[in-house]
Structures are given as structure tokens and as C-alpha cells.
Amino acid sequence: MTRAICLAIALAFIPACATTGERLPLRPLPDDEGAALPYAELLTRARVQATAATEAFYVNKWTDLEEAAKGLEQTARFLGKAADVPANQKDKLPIMAGDLAKDAVKLREAAKAQDVEKVQEIQQRVHLKVRELRLDG
């Protein structure tokens, strides 16, 4: 009975926490782009940034979209030099990270121009690239 009450209380508070629409800020990346950060951390960061870009696009927050794209570009540069890269990603990582960085630049430019069609096209590529970089290959 007590477990059921605790579960009911927990479930009552979860939606309240989830509906704020606010994200925790990402930890800043170091100024030294030669630093090797963990692959999993960078991949998670890229997912968060790609999602933030999409959310900004949905509500026409073009400046936020530009910022998300700028962050994604930086993350992609670090991703190319990541530590603890899964074996199934090692060979293709430099090319994939480079392509992701290029698309992030294009996304930022399209956001600046408020080009809806171009943003949609680029975001699709970005999400597919980030998906392809997943840990389980």
C-alpha cells in the first residue's frame, strides 16, 4: 500500500517537471579544441543540440536555431577527436564529424536567412548523421 502511495505521488510530480520546456544548460566545451572528450558525452551533446534546433525551428526562434547550429558545429569538431570511440565508429568518425560540422554551418546560415525549406532539408541530414553515430552502430 505504501509503495502504491509513493508511486502515485511520484507520478503526480513527474509531469510537472517535464512540462516546463526548459533544458538544463550544456556544460561548456573547453577552449582547446585539441582536447579529447568522451565520445558518448559528445554524442549526447549533439543529440541535445539537434533537438534544440528542431524545437527552435518549430516556434520560429531563428536566433535560438542559429545558436543551436553554432553549438552543434563546435561539438562536431570535438567529435572528430573524441576519446573512447566505439570500434564500429572509428573508421568513419572523421568523415561523419566533418560532414556534421559542414551541415551545422549550413543550418546556421539557413536559419539566419530564415529559409524554412533549407532548414528542414539540413535538419533531416543532421538528425540522420547524429543517429548514425549512435553507440550501437
Backbone as a printed PyTorch tensor [residue, N CA C, xyz], in Angstrom:
tensor([[[  0.8200,  -1.1940,   0.0000],
         [  0.0000,   0.0000,   0.0000],
         [  0.8640,   1.2600,   0.0000]],

        [[  1.9190,   1.2670,   0.8370],
         [  2.7890,   2.4460,   0.8940],
         [  3.5210,   2.6560,  -0.4290]],

        [[  3.8950,   1.5800,  -1.0650],
         [  4.5590,   1.7050,  -2.3680],
         [  3.6150,   2.3320,  -3.3900]],

        [[  2.3650,   1.9260,  -3.3520],
         [  1.3840,   2.4760,  -4.2800],
         [  1.2010,   3.9670,  -4.0560]],

        [[  1.1860,   4.3850,  -2.8140],
         [  1.0370,   5.8140,  -2.4930],
         [  2.2720,   6.5850,  -2.9560]],

        [[  3.4500,   6.0300,  -2.6920],
         [  4.6930,   6.6900,  -3.1270],
         [  4.7490,   6.8010,  -4.6480]],

        [[  4.3300,   5.7380,  -5.3210],
         [  4.3160,   5.7480,  -6.7780],
         [  3.3360,   6.7910,  -7.3080]],

        [[  2.1710,   6.8800,  -6.6910],
         [  1.1670,   7.8620,  -7.1150],
         [  1.6890,   9.2800,  -6.9240]],

        [[  2.3800,   9.5320,  -5.8150],
         [  2.9380,  10.8600,  -5.5550],
         [  4.0190,  11.1770,  -6.5810]],

        [[  4.8920,  10.2050,  -6.8400],
         [  5.9640,  10.4140,  -7.8120],
         [  5.3980,  10.7020,  -9.1950]],

        [[  4.3910,   9.9410,  -9.5980],
         [  3.7840,  10.1490, -10.9080],
         [  3.0700,  11.4950, -11.0020]],

        [[  2.5960,  11.9880,  -9.9010],
         [  1.9370,  13.2950,  -9.9030],
         [  2.9380,  14.4180, -10.1490]],

        [[  4.1810,  14.2340,  -9.6950],
         [  5.1760,  15.2910,  -9.8410],
         [  5.9610,  15.2130, -11.1410]],

        [[  6.0740,  14.0510, -11.7430],
         [  6.8500,  13.9020, -12.9800],
         [  6.3290,  14.7850, -14.1010]],

        [[  5.0240,  14.8010, -14.3900],
         [  4.5600,  15.6750, -15.4720],
         [  4.8500,  17.1500, -15.2060]],

        [[  4.7800,  17.5590, -13.9760],
         [  5.0600,  18.9610, -13.6520],
         [  6.5010,  19.3020, -13.9840]],

        [[  7.4020,  18.3830, -13.7330],
         [  8.8110,  18.6220, -14.0340],
         [  9.0650,  18.5900, -15.5380]],

        [[  8.3540,  17.7180, -16.2240],
         [  8.6080,  17.5170, -17.6490],
         [  7.9690,  18.5780, -18.5240]],

        [[  7.0140,  19.3290, -18.0180],
         [  6.2980,  20.2620, -18.8730],
         [  6.8520,  21.6740, -18.8470]],

        [[  7.9470,  21.8970, -18.1630],
         [  8.4730,  23.2530, -18.0970],
         [  9.0410,  23.7010, -19.4320]],

        [[  9.4640,  22.7550, -20.2750],
         [ 10.0080,  23.1150, -21.5710],
         [ 11.4280,  23.6470, -21.4920]],

        [[ 11.9770,  23.6930, -20.2990],
         [ 13.3310,  24.2040, -20.1420],
         [ 14.3090,  23.0420, -20.1070]],

        [[ 15.4630,  23.2720, -20.6760],
         [ 16.5090,  22.2610, -20.6800],
         [ 17.6340,  22.7250, -19.7680]],

        [[ 18.3050,  21.7510, -19.2090],
         [ 19.4770,  22.1000, -18.4320],
         [ 20.5490,  22.5750, -19.4040]],

        [[ 21.2850,  23.6030, -19.0490],
         [ 22.3210,  24.0790, -19.9690],
         [ 23.4310,  23.0380, -20.1100]],

        [[ 23.9860,  22.9820, -21.2910],
         [ 25.0910,  22.0670, -21.5440],
         [ 26.3650,  22.6300, -20.9310]],

        [[ 27.1950,  21.7390, -20.4640],
         [ 28.4880,  22.1440, -19.9300],
         [ 29.3040,  22.7310, -21.0820]],

        [[ 29.9170,  23.8960, -20.8720],
         [ 30.7200,  24.4920, -21.9580],
         [ 31.8770,  23.5750, -22.3570]],

        [[ 32.1700,  23.5570, -23.6290],
         [ 33.3190,  22.8050, -24.1090],
         [ 34.5820,  23.6070, -23.8340]],

        [[ 35.7020,  22.9380, -23.6710],
         [ 36.9440,  23.6700, -23.4040],
         [ 37.3650,  24.5240, -24.5990]],

        [[ 38.1400,  25.5550, -24.3290],
         [ 38.6340,  26.4200, -25.4050],
         [ 39.5970,  25.6660, -26.3180]],

        [[ 40.3080,  24.7050, -25.7540],
         [ 41.2710,  23.9090, -26.5090],
         [ 40.5390,  22.8340, -27.3040]],

        [[ 40.4030,  23.0420, -28.6050],
         [ 39.6910,  22.0670, -29.4400],
         [ 40.5020,  20.8000, -29.6690]],

        [[ 41.7170,  20.7710, -29.1790],
         [ 42.5280,  19.5640, -29.2890],
         [ 42.2340,  18.5810, -28.1700]],

        [[ 41.4570,  19.0250, -27.1660],
         [ 41.1290,  18.1580, -26.0350],
         [ 40.2290,  17.0230, -26.4990]],

        [[ 40.5520,  15.8190, -26.0450],
         [ 39.7580,  14.6450, -26.4170],
         [ 38.7340,  14.3820, -25.3220]],

        [[ 37.4780,  14.6040, -25.6440],
         [ 36.3870,  14.3530, -24.7050],
         [ 35.7480,  13.0070, -25.0330]],

        [[ 35.0600,  12.4070, -24.0730],
         [ 34.4450,  11.0940, -24.3150],
         [ 33.4000,  11.1340, -25.4380]],

        [[ 33.4730,  10.1420, -26.2920],
         [ 32.5730,  10.0330, -27.4360],
         [ 31.1140,  10.0710, -27.0060]],

        [[ 30.7630,   9.2860, -25.9930],
         [ 29.3670,   9.2020, -25.5450],
         [ 28.8530,  10.5650, -25.0930]],

        [[ 29.6880,  11.3240, -24.4080],
         [ 29.2890,  12.6630, -23.9520],
         [ 29.0440,  13.5960, -25.1410]],

        [[ 29.9160,  13.5360, -26.1150],
         [ 29.7730,  14.3890, -27.2910],
         [ 28.5730,  13.9860, -28.1390]],

        [[ 28.3280,  12.6930, -28.2400],
         [ 27.1810,  12.2200, -28.9920],
         [ 25.8820,  12.6810, -28.3320]],

        [[ 25.8140,  12.5700, -27.0210],
         [ 24.6380,  13.0510, -26.2840],
         [ 24.4610,  14.5420, -26.4850]],

        [[ 25.5460,  15.2610, -26.4490],
         [ 25.5220,  16.7140, -26.6560],
         [ 24.9880,  17.0420, -28.0580]],

        [[ 25.4420,  16.3090, -29.0630],
         [ 24.9790,  16.5390, -30.4350],
         [ 23.4810,  16.2630, -30.5480]],

        [[ 23.0060,  15.2220, -29.8810],
         [ 21.5680,  14.9160, -29.9000],
         [ 20.7580,  16.0550, -29.2740]],

        [[ 21.2230,  16.5370, -28.1440],
         [ 20.5270,  17.6260, -27.4500],
         [ 20.5020,  18.8720, -28.3280]],

        [[ 21.6180,  19.1870, -28.9650],
         [ 21.6920,  20.3810, -29.8030],
         [ 20.8360,  20.2460, -31.0590]],

        [[ 20.8210,  19.0710, -31.6650],
         [ 19.9790,  18.8530, -32.8440],
         [ 18.5060,  18.9730, -32.4670]],

        [[ 18.1450,  18.4440, -31.3220],
         [ 16.7630,  18.5380, -30.8500],
         [ 16.3990,  19.9780, -30.5160]],

        [[ 17.3090,  20.6920, -29.8800],
         [ 17.0580,  22.1040, -29.5560],
         [ 16.8690,  22.9240, -30.8270]],

        [[ 17.6350,  22.6070, -31.8530],
         [ 17.4900,  23.3100, -33.1260],
         [ 16.1090,  23.0650, -33.7180]],

        [[ 15.6640,  21.8270, -33.6570],
         [ 14.3400,  21.4950, -34.1790],
         [ 13.2500,  22.2190, -33.3960]],

        [[ 13.3630,  22.2130, -32.0770],
         [ 12.3660,  22.8870, -31.2460],
         [ 12.3330,  24.3860, -31.5280]],

        [[ 13.4880,  24.9920, -31.7100],
         [ 13.5460,  26.4230, -32.0270],
         [ 12.8980,  26.6870, -33.3900]],

        [[ 13.1320,  25.8000, -34.3290],
         [ 12.5490,  25.9320, -35.6620],
         [ 11.0290,  25.8870, -35.6100]],

        [[ 10.4800,  24.9660, -34.8200],
         [  9.0220,  24.8260, -34.7270],
         [  8.3280,  26.1060, -34.2900]],

        [[  9.0070,  26.9030, -33.4640],
         [  8.3780,  28.1190, -32.9300],
         [  9.0090,  29.3960, -33.5010]],

        [[  9.7100,  29.2380, -34.6260],
         [ 10.3180,  30.3740, -35.3300],
         [ 11.2610,  31.2030, -34.4650]],

        [[ 12.0050,  30.5390, -33.6010],
         [ 13.0340,  31.2340, -32.8150],
         [ 14.3520,  31.1020, -33.5800]],

        [[ 14.4880,  31.9390, -34.5830],
         [ 15.6060,  31.8360, -35.5130],
         [ 16.9540,  32.0520, -34.8400]],

        [[ 17.0190,  32.9720, -33.8880],
         [ 18.2810,  33.2210, -33.1820],
         [ 18.6760,  32.0030, -32.3640]],

        [[ 17.6950,  31.3770, -31.7050],
         [ 17.9760,  30.1590, -30.9430],
         [ 18.4220,  29.0320, -31.8650]],

        [[ 17.8300,  28.9670, -33.0340],
         [ 18.2200,  27.9660, -34.0180],
         [ 19.6610,  28.2020, -34.4690]],

        [[ 20.0060,  29.4460, -34.7100],
         [ 21.3900,  29.7740, -35.0860],
         [ 22.3650,  29.3500, -33.9900]],

        [[ 22.0040,  29.6310, -32.7390],
         [ 22.8740,  29.2790, -31.6150],
         [ 23.0270,  27.7640, -31.4770]],

        [[ 21.9380,  27.0440, -31.6570],
         [ 21.9980,  25.5820, -31.5860],
         [ 22.8960,  25.0330, -32.7000]],

        [[ 22.7800,  25.6080, -33.8850],
         [ 23.6100,  25.1720, -35.0120],
         [ 25.0840,  25.4900, -34.7500]],

        [[ 25.3360,  26.6440, -34.1650],
         [ 26.7160,  27.0270, -33.8360],
         [ 27.3010,  26.0510, -32.8090]],

        [[ 26.5180,  25.7030, -31.8050],
         [ 26.9660,  24.7370, -30.8050],
         [ 27.1850,  23.3630, -31.4100]],

        [[ 26.3110,  22.9700, -32.3180],
         [ 26.4380,  21.6750, -32.9840],
         [ 27.7150,  21.6210, -33.8280]],

        [[ 28.0360,  22.7190, -34.4560],
         [ 29.2740,  22.7820, -35.2440],
         [ 30.4890,  22.5700, -34.3370]],

        [[ 30.4880,  23.2340, -33.1950],
         [ 31.6010,  23.0900, -32.2500],
         [ 31.6770,  21.6480, -31.7360]],

        [[ 30.5370,  21.0860, -31.4040],
         [ 30.5070,  19.7050, -30.9220],
         [ 31.0500,  18.7560, -31.9880]],

        [[ 30.6850,  18.9730, -33.2360],
         [ 31.1600,  18.1150, -34.3270],
         [ 32.6820,  18.1820, -34.4610]],

        [[ 33.2470,  19.3710, -34.2510],
         [ 34.7150,  19.4920, -34.3230],
         [ 35.3730,  18.6760, -33.2080]],

        [[ 34.8040,  18.6990, -32.0120],
         [ 35.3380,  17.9030, -30.9120],
         [ 35.0990,  16.4090, -31.1570]],

        [[ 33.9810,  16.0830, -31.7620],
         [ 33.6180,  14.6990, -32.0220],
         [ 34.6600,  14.0110, -32.9010]],

        [[ 35.2160,  14.7450, -33.8240],
         [ 36.2350,  14.1850, -34.7050],
         [ 37.5050,  13.7720, -33.9800]],

        [[ 37.6910,  14.2820, -32.7580],
         [ 38.8830,  13.9590, -31.9640],
         [ 38.5170,  13.2870, -30.6480]],

        [[ 37.3520,  12.6760, -30.5940],
         [ 36.8320,  12.1060, -29.3500],
         [ 37.6730,  10.9450, -28.8340]],

        [[ 37.5700,  10.7430, -27.5200],
         [ 38.2010,   9.5920, -26.8640],
         [ 37.1400,   8.5140, -26.6860]],

        [[ 37.5800,   7.2960, -26.4730],
         [ 36.6840,   6.1680, -26.2100],
         [ 35.6770,   5.9370, -27.3440]],

        [[ 36.1330,   6.0820, -28.5640],
         [ 35.2500,   5.8840, -29.7240],
         [ 35.0050,   4.3920, -29.8990]],

        [[ 33.7450,   3.9940, -30.0550],
         [ 33.4560,   2.5830, -30.2800],
         [ 34.1570,   2.0840, -31.5500]],

        [[ 34.5670,   0.8420, -31.5250],
         [ 35.3060,   0.2660, -32.6550],
         [ 34.5400,   0.3860, -33.9650]],

        [[ 33.2100,   0.2430, -33.8970],
         [ 32.4140,   0.2850, -35.1220],
         [ 32.2800,   1.6980, -35.6950]],

        [[ 32.7680,   2.7050, -34.9820],
         [ 32.6660,   4.0940, -35.4510],
         [ 34.0250,   4.7020, -35.8080]],

        [[ 35.1060,   4.0650, -35.3890],
         [ 36.4370,   4.6630, -35.5320],
         [ 36.7990,   5.0570, -36.9630]],

        [[ 36.5640,   4.1670, -37.9000],
         [ 36.9930,   4.4290, -39.2780],
         [ 36.2210,   5.5620, -39.9400]],

        [[ 34.9310,   5.6150, -39.6920],
         [ 34.1130,   6.6200, -40.3740],
         [ 33.9230,   7.9140, -39.5850]],

        [[ 34.3880,   7.9590, -38.3380],
         [ 34.1440,   9.1300, -37.4870],
         [ 34.6970,  10.4360, -38.0560]],

        [[ 35.9340,  10.4950, -38.5310],
         [ 36.4230,  11.7800, -39.0490],
         [ 35.5610,  12.3420, -40.1880]],

        [[ 35.1220,  11.4820, -41.0760],
         [ 34.2860,  11.9260, -42.2020],
         [ 32.9160,  12.3540, -41.7060]],

        [[ 32.3170,  11.5370, -40.8390],
         [ 30.9800,  11.8580, -40.3160],
         [ 30.9980,  13.1520, -39.5050]],

        [[ 32.0040,  13.3270, -38.6680],
         [ 32.1000,  14.5440, -37.8530],
         [ 32.3050,  15.7630, -38.7500]],

        [[ 33.1180,  15.6150, -39.7810],
         [ 33.3310,  16.7020, -40.7280],
         [ 32.0560,  17.0720, -41.4710]],

        [[ 31.3270,  16.0670, -41.9040],
         [ 30.0540,  16.3130, -42.5940],
         [ 29.0440,  16.9730, -41.6630]],

        [[ 29.0200,  16.5390, -40.4120],
         [ 28.1010,  17.1270, -39.4350],
         [ 28.4520,  18.5940, -39.1970]],

        [[ 29.7240,  18.8940, -39.0960],
         [ 30.1560,  20.2850, -38.9050],
         [ 29.7570,  21.1460, -40.1040]],

        [[ 29.9260,  20.6210, -41.3060],
         [ 29.5370,  21.3650, -42.5180],
         [ 28.0350,  21.6190, -42.5530]],

        [[ 27.2640,  20.5980, -42.1990],
         [ 25.8100,  20.7720, -42.1770],
         [ 25.3860,  21.7580, -41.0860]],

        [[ 26.0990,  21.7710, -39.9770],
         [ 25.7750,  22.7210, -38.9070],
         [ 26.0020,  24.1580, -39.3800]],

        [[ 27.0610,  24.3690, -40.1490],
         [ 27.3160,  25.7020, -40.7150],
         [ 26.1870,  26.0790, -41.6820]],

        [[ 25.8030,  25.1360, -42.5310],
         [ 24.7130,  25.3930, -43.4840],
         [ 23.4000,  25.6590, -42.7520]],

        [[ 23.1770,  24.9420, -41.6540],
         [ 21.9630,  25.1300, -40.8590],
         [ 21.9370,  26.5300, -40.2520]],

        [[ 23.0650,  26.9480, -39.7500],
         [ 23.1450,  28.2930, -39.1640],
         [ 22.8730,  29.3540, -40.2250]],

        [[ 23.4350,  29.1730, -41.4090],
         [ 23.2190,  30.1340, -42.4960],
         [ 21.7580,  30.1540, -42.9440]],

        [[ 21.1470,  28.9760, -43.0260],
         [ 19.7370,  28.8980, -43.4180],
         [ 18.8400,  29.5320, -42.3480]],

        [[ 19.2070,  29.3540, -41.0940],
         [ 18.4420,  29.9720, -40.0060],
         [ 18.5640,  31.4850, -40.0650]],

        [[ 19.7600,  31.9530, -40.3490],
         [ 19.9740,  33.4030, -40.4610],
         [ 19.1220,  33.9900, -41.5820]],

        [[ 18.9880,  33.2440, -42.6750],
         [ 18.1790,  33.6780, -43.8210],
         [ 16.6920,  33.3650, -43.6140]],

        [[ 16.3800,  32.6490, -42.5430],
         [ 15.0140,  32.2100, -42.2440],
         [ 14.4000,  31.4490, -43.4220]],

        [[ 15.2260,  30.5880, -44.0100],
         [ 14.8240,  29.7760, -45.1520],
         [ 14.2420,  28.4500, -44.6420]],

        [[ 12.9370,  28.3870, -44.5370],
         [ 12.2380,  27.2490, -43.9500],
         [ 12.5750,  25.9410, -44.6690]],

        [[ 12.4940,  25.9270, -45.9750],
         [ 12.7410,  24.6980, -46.7270],
         [ 14.1690,  24.2070, -46.5630]],

        [[ 15.1090,  25.1250, -46.6040],
         [ 16.5170,  24.7510, -46.4600],
         [ 16.7850,  24.2140, -45.0470]],

        [[ 16.2060,  24.8710, -44.0330],
         [ 16.3780,  24.4060, -42.6620],
         [ 15.8470,  22.9810, -42.5220]],

        [[ 14.6620,  22.7250, -43.0650],
         [ 14.0820,  21.3770, -42.9790],
         [ 14.9910,  20.3360, -43.6250]],

        [[ 15.4930,  20.6590, -44.7860],
         [ 16.3670,  19.7370, -45.5240],
         [ 17.6390,  19.4360, -44.7220]],

        [[ 18.2450,  20.4750, -44.1870],
         [ 19.5020,  20.3040, -43.4500],
         [ 19.2620,  19.5900, -42.1280]],

        [[ 18.1740,  19.9370, -41.4550],
         [ 17.8860,  19.2790, -40.1810],
         [ 17.6810,  17.7800, -40.3660]],

        [[ 17.0730,  17.4000, -41.4470],
         [ 16.8900,  15.9790, -41.7020],
         [ 18.2530,  15.2840, -41.8150]],

        [[ 19.1700,  15.8950, -42.5490],
         [ 20.5160,  15.3120, -42.6850],
         [ 21.2250,  15.2630, -41.3390]],

        [[ 21.1000,  16.3310, -40.5660],
         [ 21.7600,  16.3960, -39.2590],
         [ 21.2510,  15.2670, -38.3630]],

        [[ 19.9440,  15.1140, -38.2860],
         [ 19.3820,  14.0730, -37.4240],
         [ 19.7990,  12.6770, -37.8810]],

        [[ 19.8550,  12.4630, -39.1800],
         [ 20.2920,  11.1600, -39.6770],
         [ 21.7680,  10.9010, -39.3560]],

        [[ 22.5960,  11.9350, -39.4620],
         [ 24.0190,  11.7750, -39.1400],
         [ 24.2090,  11.4840, -37.6530]],

        [[ 23.5130,  12.2260, -36.8180],
         [ 23.6310,  12.0040, -35.3800],
         [ 23.1520,  10.5920, -35.0400]],

        [[ 22.0830,  10.1710, -35.6750],
         [ 21.5700,   8.8120, -35.4480],
         [ 22.6010,   7.7710, -35.8660]],

        [[ 23.2430,   8.0010, -36.9880],
         [ 24.2340,   7.0570, -37.4960],
         [ 25.4450,   6.9500, -36.5730]],

        [[ 25.7140,   7.9850, -35.8130],
         [ 26.8520,   7.9930, -34.9060],
         [ 26.5690,   7.2840, -33.5720]],

        [[ 25.3710,   6.7670, -33.4060],
         [ 24.9850,   6.1630, -32.1260],
         [ 25.9940,   5.0980, -31.7020]],

        [[ 25.9830,   4.8200, -30.4230],
         [ 26.9710,   3.9000, -29.8340],
         [ 26.8550,   2.4680, -30.3390]],

        [[ 25.6470,   2.0220, -30.6080],
         [ 25.4820,   0.6330, -31.0190],
         [ 25.6550,   0.4230, -32.5230]],

        [[ 25.9970,   1.4960, -33.2340],
         [ 26.2950,   1.4170, -34.6590],
         [ 25.1200,   1.0270, -35.4430]]])
